[in-house]
Amino acid sequence: MRRSTLTPAAGALVLLCAGLAQAGPVQYPKTQTIDQTDEFFGTKVDDRYRWLEDDVRQSSQVKEWVTAQNKVTFDYLESLPEREPVRKELTKLWNYEKFSSPFRHGDHYFYYRNDGLQNQFVLHVADASDQPGRVLLDPNTWSKEGTVAMSGTAFTDDGKFMAYGIAKAGSDWSEWRVRDVATGQDLPDLVQWVKFSNTAWTKDAKGFFYSRFDEPKKGQEFQALNHFQKVYYHALGIDQSKDVLVFENKNEPEWGFGAEVSEDGQWLVITTSKGTDNKYRVDYKSLASPGAKFVNLIDKFEYDYSFIGNDGPVFFFFTDSDAPRGRVIAIDTTNPAPANWKTVVPQANEVLRSVNIVNNQFVCSYLKDATTQVRIFDKNGLAVRDVEFPALGTASGFGGRSHHTETFYSFSSFAVPHSIYRYDMTTGKSELLRRAEVDFNPDDYRTIQVFFQSKDHTKIPMFLTFRNDIELNGQNPVLLYGYGGFNIPITPGFSNTNAMWLKMGGVYASVCLRGGGEYGKDWHEA
């Protein structure tokens, strides 16, 4: 006869749930209402809580309301004696060293590290991928409350300089600075009013391209709509007021622009977006010819055209044009008519999620039944090999330059904490560099994938993770999670909170629902 036992943490969780069920009603602070009615297309809408939309940083009334609500919540939670054992167990699970995959610029290797309970990851730089290196930038030192974050980074090709963004209090606004990697000191450069922008250095490391909006009126920084984004060039050592306007569209206030510089430094590629759909226009200009004008390459918002890289005038793109699951195409800019486009990596049965060029090869990351599958192709689209992974899981990374013979990736699954690997592009071998040391033994658990039919007989994938000593007999407590939306795939990944559930003997079930991105456009739009 199988006996079921609860760990101390499990018992605490059961008691906590019982305490929640038995607790009396919570007395919430009274919320003021106002006389506010709007009419939309003939329908009147009561909006009596409109005043709560005011900025909490500027409205004392909203701030007082938030403070009162928080007090009720935390007073109630802290009154539960069972909460502390659960908190300690979760803290122990959360308190482990975390790493990102290394990435290389010049002779430097960069990676992010968190010692366990830090609010934000710390950027390190090292001379080799297996060395700890030194701290280059620690955003945890920017504010005691942890409300100032690093919003992005961009490195020069030689790894000498790093541009980095700073965002305050969760705002989308960023200001960008430049740090000397060798000294760890900032240059005087300051670029402000940047939002929804990447940063692209020129090959000579003398400056970078970025996107920004006009400075809003004082007091309207967090409330006014942002229109007419523009692309500028900032030269190192020059005040932002003298930055050069590079690209704009005076007739389209809602278009957004992202700038990329090709690896050879010869081309500036502008990807134009409208809204949140992955449908883009593309323009480009030569950086080798002074005074060169922009040329429109893709003129309609019909499909995804994401720039991957180039061989001289031949540009490579990921696209879902005539390929809802994705393919790689080559466009010769000297002969750019669509009839002349060439398919390099054709659409597969699996969904193509990302493509990088490393070692002059295409590293293509696919989703096969919601798990990562990585295939490598040469520049002519011929298959070289598949990357082998230790289990069903999720792998990410695989960045680098076309001349690099190595790349790096992270791997995790529901019962496998994050592990960092170096991948040799010439031999196809993976080398484990780091593995998260968590109070959780992956060998005690397993993940299986099953499929079931929906009402319309569509095959739906589901992952089940559980302890090895658990029998799937329909009598186990199950934590079921399902999501399907915004073309976002739900793939295997390690979670501290789920790990606690698994340790207690629960089964974790993850279902991939239609609307997500597991099987391409048709699955997403179903």
C-alpha positions as CSV (number, residue, x, y, z in Angstrom):
1,M,0.0,0.0,0.0
2,R,1.4,3.4,-1.0
3,R,1.5,5.9,1.8
4,S,1.4,9.7,1.1
5,T,3.5,11.9,3.3
6,L,3.8,15.7,3.4
7,T,7.0,17.6,3.9
8,P,7.0,20.4,6.5
9,A,6.6,22.9,3.6
10,A,3.7,20.9,2.2
11,G,2.0,20.8,5.6
12,A,2.5,24.5,5.9
13,L,0.9,25.1,2.6
14,V,-2.1,23.0,3.5
15,L,-2.5,24.9,6.7
16,L,-2.1,28.2,4.9
17,C,-4.8,27.3,2.5
18,A,-7.0,26.3,5.4
19,G,-6.3,29.5,7.1
20,L,-7.3,31.5,4.1
21,A,-10.5,29.6,3.8
22,Q,-11.5,30.1,7.4
23,A,-10.4,33.7,7.7
24,G,-13.2,36.3,8.1
25,P,-14.1,38.9,5.5
26,V,-11.4,41.6,4.8
27,Q,-12.4,45.2,5.5
28,Y,-11.2,47.1,2.6
29,P,-10.8,50.9,2.7
30,K,-13.7,52.8,1.1
31,T,-12.9,53.9,-2.4
32,Q,-14.2,57.3,-3.5
33,T,-16.4,57.6,-6.5
34,I,-16.8,60.6,-8.8
35,D,-19.5,61.6,-11.3
36,Q,-17.9,60.7,-14.5
37,T,-19.7,59.3,-17.6
38,D,-18.4,59.0,-21.1
39,E,-20.4,58.3,-24.3
40,F,-18.9,56.0,-26.9
41,F,-20.9,55.5,-30.2
42,G,-24.1,56.2,-28.4
43,T,-23.4,54.1,-25.3
44,K,-22.9,55.7,-22.0
45,V,-20.2,54.3,-19.8
46,D,-20.0,54.9,-16.1
47,D,-16.3,55.6,-15.1
48,R,-16.7,56.5,-11.5
49,Y,-13.1,55.4,-10.6
50,R,-11.4,57.6,-13.3
51,W,-9.4,59.5,-10.7
52,L,-7.4,56.3,-10.0
53,E,-5.8,56.7,-13.4
54,D,-3.9,59.7,-12.2
55,D,-0.1,59.2,-11.8
56,V,0.6,57.8,-8.4
57,R,3.9,59.8,-8.3
58,Q,2.0,63.1,-8.8
59,S,-1.4,62.5,-7.1
60,S,-1.4,62.4,-3.3
61,Q,-4.9,61.0,-3.4
62,V,-4.0,58.0,-5.5
63,K,-0.8,57.5,-3.4
64,E,-2.9,57.4,-0.2
65,W,-5.3,54.9,-1.7
66,V,-2.5,52.6,-2.8
67,T,-0.9,52.8,0.7
68,A,-4.1,52.0,2.4
69,Q,-4.8,49.0,0.1
70,N,-1.3,47.6,0.7
71,K,-1.7,48.0,4.4
72,V,-4.8,45.8,4.4
73,T,-3.2,43.2,2.2
74,F,0.0,42.8,4.2
75,D,-1.6,43.1,7.6
76,Y,-3.8,40.1,6.6
77,L,-1.0,38.0,5.2
78,E,1.3,38.7,8.1
79,S,-1.4,37.5,10.5
80,L,-1.2,34.0,9.1
81,P,1.3,31.9,11.2
82,E,1.6,29.3,8.4
83,R,2.9,31.9,6.0
84,E,6.4,32.0,7.4
85,P,7.4,28.3,6.8
86,V,6.2,28.7,3.2
87,R,8.2,31.9,2.8
88,K,11.4,30.2,4.1
89,E,11.1,27.3,1.8
90,L,10.5,29.5,-1.2
91,T,13.4,31.8,-0.2
92,K,15.7,28.8,0.0
93,L,14.6,27.7,-3.5
94,W,15.0,31.2,-4.8
95,N,18.4,31.8,-3.3
96,Y,20.7,30.3,-5.8
97,E,23.3,31.7,-8.2
98,K,21.9,32.4,-11.7
99,F,23.8,33.1,-15.0
100,S,23.0,34.1,-18.5
101,S,24.8,32.7,-21.5
102,P,28.1,34.4,-22.3
103,F,28.3,36.5,-25.4
104,R,31.5,37.7,-27.1
105,H,32.6,41.1,-28.4
106,G,36.2,41.5,-29.5
107,D,38.4,39.6,-27.0
108,H,35.9,40.0,-24.2
109,Y,33.2,37.7,-22.9
110,F,30.2,39.2,-21.2
111,Y,27.5,37.6,-19.1
112,Y,24.9,38.5,-16.5
113,R,24.9,37.0,-12.9
114,N,22.6,37.1,-9.9
115,D,23.9,35.9,-6.6
116,G,20.5,34.6,-5.7
117,L,18.3,37.3,-4.2
118,Q,19.5,40.4,-6.0
119,N,16.8,42.5,-7.6
120,Q,18.7,42.8,-10.8
121,F,21.3,40.9,-12.7
122,V,24.9,42.2,-12.6
123,L,26.9,42.5,-15.9
124,H,30.4,40.9,-15.8
125,V,33.2,40.9,-18.3
126,A,35.9,38.2,-18.5
127,D,38.8,37.3,-20.8
128,A,37.6,33.7,-21.2
129,S,34.1,32.1,-21.2
130,D,34.9,29.9,-18.2
131,Q,36.4,32.7,-16.0
132,P,34.4,34.7,-13.5
133,G,35.9,38.0,-14.6
134,R,34.9,41.3,-13.0
135,V,31.9,43.4,-12.5
136,L,31.3,45.8,-15.3
137,L,28.0,47.3,-14.3
138,D,25.7,46.7,-11.2
139,P,22.3,48.3,-11.5
140,N,21.5,47.2,-7.9
141,T,23.7,50.2,-6.8
142,W,21.6,52.8,-8.6
143,S,18.8,53.0,-6.0
144,K,18.0,51.6,-2.6
145,E,14.5,50.6,-3.6
146,G,15.6,48.8,-6.7
147,T,13.4,51.0,-8.9
148,V,16.2,51.9,-11.4
149,A,16.9,49.3,-14.0
150,M,19.1,48.6,-17.0
151,S,16.9,48.8,-20.0
152,G,19.4,47.6,-22.7
153,T,23.0,47.3,-23.8
154,A,24.9,47.5,-27.0
155,F,28.6,46.8,-27.5
156,T,31.1,48.0,-30.1
157,D,32.4,45.3,-32.4
158,D,35.8,45.4,-30.7
159,G,34.3,45.2,-27.2
160,K,35.9,48.5,-26.2
161,F,32.7,50.5,-25.4
162,M,29.3,49.6,-24.1
163,A,26.2,51.8,-24.5
164,Y,23.6,51.1,-21.8
165,G,20.1,52.3,-21.0
166,I,18.7,53.3,-17.6
167,A,15.0,53.2,-16.9
168,K,13.5,54.6,-13.7
169,A,10.4,53.5,-11.7
170,G,9.3,51.1,-14.5
171,S,9.0,53.8,-17.1
172,D,9.5,53.0,-20.8
173,W,11.6,56.2,-21.0
174,S,15.4,55.5,-21.0
175,E,18.5,57.6,-20.9
176,W,21.6,56.1,-22.5
177,R,25.2,56.4,-21.3
178,V,28.5,54.9,-22.6
179,R,31.0,53.0,-20.5
180,D,34.7,52.2,-21.2
181,V,34.9,48.4,-20.8
182,A,38.7,48.5,-19.9
183,T,38.3,51.1,-17.1
184,G,34.7,50.6,-16.1
185,Q,34.2,54.3,-16.2
186,D,31.5,56.2,-18.0
187,L,32.2,58.7,-20.7
188,P,30.4,62.1,-20.6
189,D,27.9,61.1,-23.2
190,L,24.2,61.3,-22.3
191,V,21.3,60.5,-24.6
192,Q,17.8,61.1,-23.4
193,W,14.1,60.7,-24.4
194,V,14.7,57.2,-25.8
195,K,11.8,54.8,-25.9
196,F,11.1,51.5,-27.7
197,S,14.6,51.6,-29.2
198,N,17.6,49.4,-29.7
199,T,21.1,50.9,-30.2
200,A,23.4,50.1,-33.1
201,W,27.1,51.1,-33.1
202,T,29.0,51.9,-36.3
203,K,31.9,49.5,-37.2
204,D,34.5,52.1,-36.3
205,A,33.0,52.5,-32.8
206,K,32.8,56.3,-33.2
207,G,29.1,56.5,-32.5
208,F,25.7,54.8,-32.6
209,F,22.2,55.0,-34.0
210,Y,19.2,55.1,-31.8
211,S,15.5,56.0,-31.9
212,R,13.8,58.7,-29.8
213,F,10.8,60.9,-29.5
214,D,10.7,64.7,-29.1
215,E,11.0,65.8,-25.5
216,P,7.5,66.0,-24.0
217,K,6.2,69.1,-22.2
218,K,7.1,69.4,-18.6
219,G,4.6,67.4,-16.5
220,Q,3.4,65.3,-19.4
221,E,6.4,62.9,-19.5
222,F,4.3,59.9,-18.4
223,Q,0.9,60.8,-19.7
224,A,1.2,62.4,-23.2
225,L,1.0,60.2,-26.3
226,N,4.3,59.7,-28.1
227,H,4.2,60.3,-31.8
228,F,6.7,60.7,-34.7
229,Q,9.6,58.5,-33.5
230,K,12.9,59.4,-35.3
231,V,16.3,57.8,-35.8
232,Y,19.4,59.8,-34.8
233,Y,23.2,59.3,-34.9
234,H,25.1,60.1,-31.8
235,A,28.9,60.7,-32.2
236,L,31.0,60.0,-29.1
237,G,32.0,63.1,-27.2
238,I,29.3,65.3,-28.8
239,D,26.3,66.8,-27.0
240,Q,23.0,65.2,-27.8
241,S,21.7,68.5,-29.1
242,K,24.0,68.1,-32.1
243,D,23.0,64.5,-32.9
244,V,22.2,64.0,-36.6
245,L,18.6,63.2,-37.7
246,V,18.9,60.1,-39.9
247,F,15.4,58.8,-40.6
248,E,11.8,59.8,-40.0
249,N,8.4,59.9,-41.6
250,K,6.5,63.1,-41.1
251,N,3.2,61.6,-42.4
252,E,3.0,58.6,-40.0
253,P,2.9,59.5,-36.3
254,E,2.5,56.0,-35.1
255,W,5.3,54.3,-37.0
256,G,8.3,53.0,-35.0
257,F,11.8,52.6,-36.2
258,G,14.6,50.2,-35.3
259,A,18.2,50.7,-36.6
260,E,20.7,47.9,-37.3
261,V,24.2,48.1,-38.7
262,S,25.3,45.1,-40.7
263,E,28.2,43.1,-39.3
264,D,30.6,44.3,-42.1
265,G,29.7,47.9,-41.2
266,Q,28.6,48.7,-44.8
267,W,24.9,49.0,-44.3
268,L,22.3,50.8,-42.1
269,V,19.0,48.8,-42.1
270,I,15.8,50.5,-40.7
271,T,13.0,48.2,-39.8
272,T,9.6,50.0,-39.5
273,S,6.8,48.7,-37.4
274,K,3.2,49.8,-36.8
275,G,1.5,48.5,-33.7
276,T,2.5,45.2,-32.2
277,D,2.1,42.9,-35.2
278,N,5.3,41.4,-36.6
279,K,4.8,43.0,-40.0
280,Y,7.5,45.3,-41.2
281,R,8.7,47.7,-43.8
282,V,12.5,47.8,-44.5
283,D,14.7,50.6,-45.7
284,Y,18.5,50.6,-46.0
285,K,21.4,52.9,-47.0
286,S,25.1,52.5,-47.6
287,L,27.4,53.6,-44.8
288,A,30.4,53.3,-47.1
289,S,29.2,56.0,-49.5
290,P,29.0,59.5,-48.0
291,G,25.7,61.2,-48.9
292,A,24.0,57.9,-49.8
293,K,20.2,58.0,-49.7
294,F,17.8,55.4,-48.2
295,V,16.4,52.8,-50.5
296,N,13.0,51.2,-49.7
297,L,13.3,47.4,-49.9
298,I,10.0,46.2,-48.3
299,D,7.2,48.8,-48.8
300,K,4.1,47.1,-47.1
301,F,3.2,45.9,-43.6
302,E,2.3,42.4,-44.8
303,Y,4.8,40.0,-43.3
304,D,7.7,39.6,-40.9
305,Y,11.0,40.6,-42.5
306,S,13.6,40.4,-39.8
307,F,17.2,41.2,-40.9
308,I,19.7,38.4,-40.1
309,G,22.8,39.5,-41.9
310,N,24.4,39.9,-45.3
311,D,27.0,38.8,-47.8
312,G,27.9,42.1,-49.4
313,P,24.8,43.4,-51.2
314,V,22.8,40.2,-50.5
315,F,20.6,40.6,-47.4
316,F,19.3,37.6,-45.4
317,F,15.9,37.8,-43.8
318,F,13.7,35.7,-41.6
319,T,10.2,35.9,-43.0
320,D,6.7,34.3,-42.8
321,S,5.9,35.4,-46.4
322,D,4.5,32.4,-48.1
323,A,5.7,30.4,-45.1
324,P,3.5,30.8,-42.0
325,R,6.1,28.7,-40.0
326,G,9.0,30.7,-41.2
327,R,11.9,30.5,-43.7
328,V,15.1,32.3,-44.5
329,I,15.4,34.2,-47.8
330,A,18.1,36.1,-49.6
331,I,17.5,39.4,-51.3
332,D,20.1,40.8,-53.7
333,T,19.8,44.5,-53.3
334,T,21.2,45.0,-56.7
335,N,18.3,43.1,-58.2
336,P,15.6,43.3,-55.4
337,A,12.4,42.5,-57.3
338,P,10.4,39.8,-55.3
339,A,10.6,37.5,-58.3
340,N,14.4,37.3,-57.7
341,W,14.2,36.5,-54.0
342,K,15.8,33.1,-53.2
343,T,14.7,30.7,-50.4
344,V,17.9,29.6,-48.5
345,V,16.3,27.7,-45.7
346,P,12.8,26.5,-46.7
347,Q,9.8,26.3,-44.3
348,A,9.9,23.1,-42.2
349,N,7.2,21.2,-40.4
350,E,8.3,22.9,-37.2
351,V,8.1,26.6,-36.4
352,L,11.2,28.6,-37.0
353,R,11.6,31.1,-34.1
354,S,15.0,32.7,-34.6
355,V,18.0,32.7,-36.8
356,N,21.6,33.8,-36.2
357,I,24.7,33.6,-38.4
358,V,27.7,32.1,-36.6
359,N,30.8,30.5,-38.2
360,N,29.3,31.6,-41.5
361,Q,26.4,29.2,-40.9
362,F,22.7,29.7,-40.2
363,V,21.8,28.6,-36.6
364,C,18.1,28.0,-36.8
365,S,16.0,27.6,-33.6
366,Y,12.7,25.7,-34.1
367,L,9.9,24.6,-31.9
368,K,9.0,21.0,-32.3
369,D,5.9,20.2,-30.2
370,A,6.7,23.1,-27.9
371,T,10.3,22.1,-27.3
372,T,13.5,23.6,-28.7
373,Q,15.1,22.0,-31.8
374,V,18.2,23.7,-33.3
375,R,19.4,22.9,-36.8
376,I,22.5,24.3,-38.5
377,F,22.7,25.0,-42.2
378,D,25.5,26.3,-44.4
379,K,25.1,29.5,-46.4
380,N,23.6,27.5,-49.3
381,G,20.9,26.1,-47.1
382,L,22.3,22.6,-46.8
383,A,21.8,20.9,-43.5
384,V,24.9,20.4,-41.4
385,R,23.7,18.9,-38.1
386,D,21.2,19.2,-35.3
387,V,22.2,20.3,-31.8
388,E,21.7,17.6,-29.2
389,F,20.1,18.5,-25.9
390,P,20.0,16.5,-22.7
391,A,16.2,16.3,-22.4
392,L,12.9,17.9,-23.6
393,G,13.4,21.5,-22.8
394,T,14.0,25.1,-23.9
395,A,17.3,26.4,-25.2
396,S,18.1,30.0,-26.0
397,G,21.2,32.0,-27.0
398,F,23.3,30.8,-30.0
399,G,24.5,34.4,-30.7
400,G,27.8,35.4,-32.2
401,R,29.5,36.8,-35.2
402,S,30.0,35.2,-38.6
403,H,33.7,34.5,-37.9
404,H,33.2,33.0,-34.5
405,T,33.7,29.2,-34.2
406,E,31.9,29.0,-30.8
407,T,28.5,30.0,-29.5
408,F,26.7,29.7,-26.2
409,Y,23.3,28.7,-25.0
410,S,21.2,28.1,-21.9
411,F,19.1,25.1,-21.3
412,S,16.3,24.4,-18.8
413,S,13.2,22.3,-18.4
414,F,10.5,21.9,-15.8
415,A,12.7,19.8,-13.6
416,V,16.1,21.0,-14.8
417,P,17.5,24.3,-13.5
418,H,19.3,26.6,-16.0
419,S,22.5,25.2,-17.4
420,I,25.0,27.1,-19.6
421,Y,26.8,25.4,-22.5
422,R,29.5,26.3,-24.9
423,Y,28.9,24.9,-28.4
424,D,31.7,24.2,-30.8
425,M,30.5,25.1,-34.3
426,T,33.1,23.0,-36.0
427,T,32.8,19.8,-34.0
428,G,29.1,20.0,-32.9
429,K,30.0,19.3,-29.3
430,S,28.4,21.0,-26.3
431,E,30.5,21.7,-23.1
432,L,28.8,22.4,-19.8
433,L,30.1,25.7,-18.3
434,R,27.8,26.3,-15.4
435,R,24.8,24.8,-13.8
436,A,22.5,26.5,-11.2
437,E,23.0,24.9,-7.8
438,V,19.4,24.7,-6.5
439,D,18.0,22.9,-3.5
440,F,16.3,20.6,-6.0
441,N,17.6,17.4,-7.4
442,P,16.6,17.0,-11.1
443,D,17.3,13.2,-10.9
444,D,14.3,12.8,-8.6
445,Y,11.8,14.0,-11.2
446,R,10.8,13.4,-14.8
447,T,8.9,15.2,-17.5
448,I,6.8,13.5,-20.1
449,Q,4.8,14.9,-23.0
450,V,1.4,13.6,-23.8
451,F,-1.2,14.7,-26.4
452,F,-5.0,14.9,-26.2
453,Q,-7.8,15.9,-28.5
454,S,-9.8,19.0,-28.1
455,K,-13.5,19.1,-29.0
456,D,-12.8,19.7,-32.7
457,H,-10.2,16.9,-32.6
458,T,-7.2,19.1,-32.7
459,K,-4.1,17.4,-31.1
460,I,-3.1,19.5,-28.0
461,P,0.3,19.0,-26.3
462,M,0.7,18.8,-22.6
463,F,3.7,18.4,-20.3
464,L,3.5,16.5,-17.0
465,T,6.3,16.8,-14.4
466,F,6.3,14.8,-11.2
467,R,8.5,12.9,-8.7
468,N,9.8,9.6,-9.8
469,D,8.0,7.9,-6.9
470,I,4.6,9.3,-8.0
471,E,2.2,7.0,-9.8
472,L,-0.1,8.8,-12.2
473,N,-3.3,7.2,-11.1
474,G,-5.7,10.2,-11.2
475,Q,-5.5,10.7,-7.4
476,N,-2.6,13.2,-7.3
477,P,-3.0,16.9,-6.6
478,V,-2.3,18.7,-9.9
479,L,-1.4,22.3,-10.6
480,L,-2.6,22.9,-14.1
481,Y,-1.4,25.8,-16.2
482,G,-2.6,26.7,-19.7
483,Y,-2.0,29.7,-21.9
484,G,-2.7,30.5,-25.5
485,G,-2.3,34.1,-26.8
486,F,-0.2,36.8,-28.5
487,N,1.7,34.2,-30.5
488,I,3.7,33.3,-27.3
489,P,4.7,29.7,-27.0
490,I,4.6,27.9,-23.6
491,T,7.8,25.8,-23.4
492,P,9.5,23.8,-20.7
493,G,11.3,26.0,-18.1
494,F,12.4,25.8,-14.5
495,S,10.3,27.7,-11.9
496,N,11.1,28.0,-8.2
497,T,7.5,28.0,-7.2
498,N,6.7,25.0,-9.3
499,A,9.7,23.3,-7.8
500,M,8.2,23.7,-4.4
501,W,5.0,22.1,-5.6
502,L,6.9,19.2,-7.1
503,K,8.9,18.6,-3.9
504,M,5.7,18.4,-2.0
505,G,4.5,15.6,-4.3
506,G,2.3,17.5,-6.6
507,V,2.0,17.0,-10.4
508,Y,2.6,20.0,-12.6
509,A,0.7,20.1,-15.9
510,S,1.4,22.6,-18.6
511,V,-0.9,22.8,-21.6
512,C,-0.2,24.6,-24.9
513,L,-3.4,26.2,-26.0
514,R,-4.3,27.6,-29.5
515,G,-3.6,31.3,-29.8
516,G,0.0,30.7,-28.7
517,G,3.1,30.3,-30.9
518,E,3.8,26.6,-30.7
519,Y,2.7,25.7,-34.2
520,G,2.9,28.8,-36.2
521,K,0.5,31.4,-37.6
522,D,-2.5,29.0,-38.2
523,W,-2.3,27.8,-34.6
524,H,-2.0,31.4,-33.3
525,E,-5.0,32.6,-35.3
526,A,-7.2,29.6,-34.6
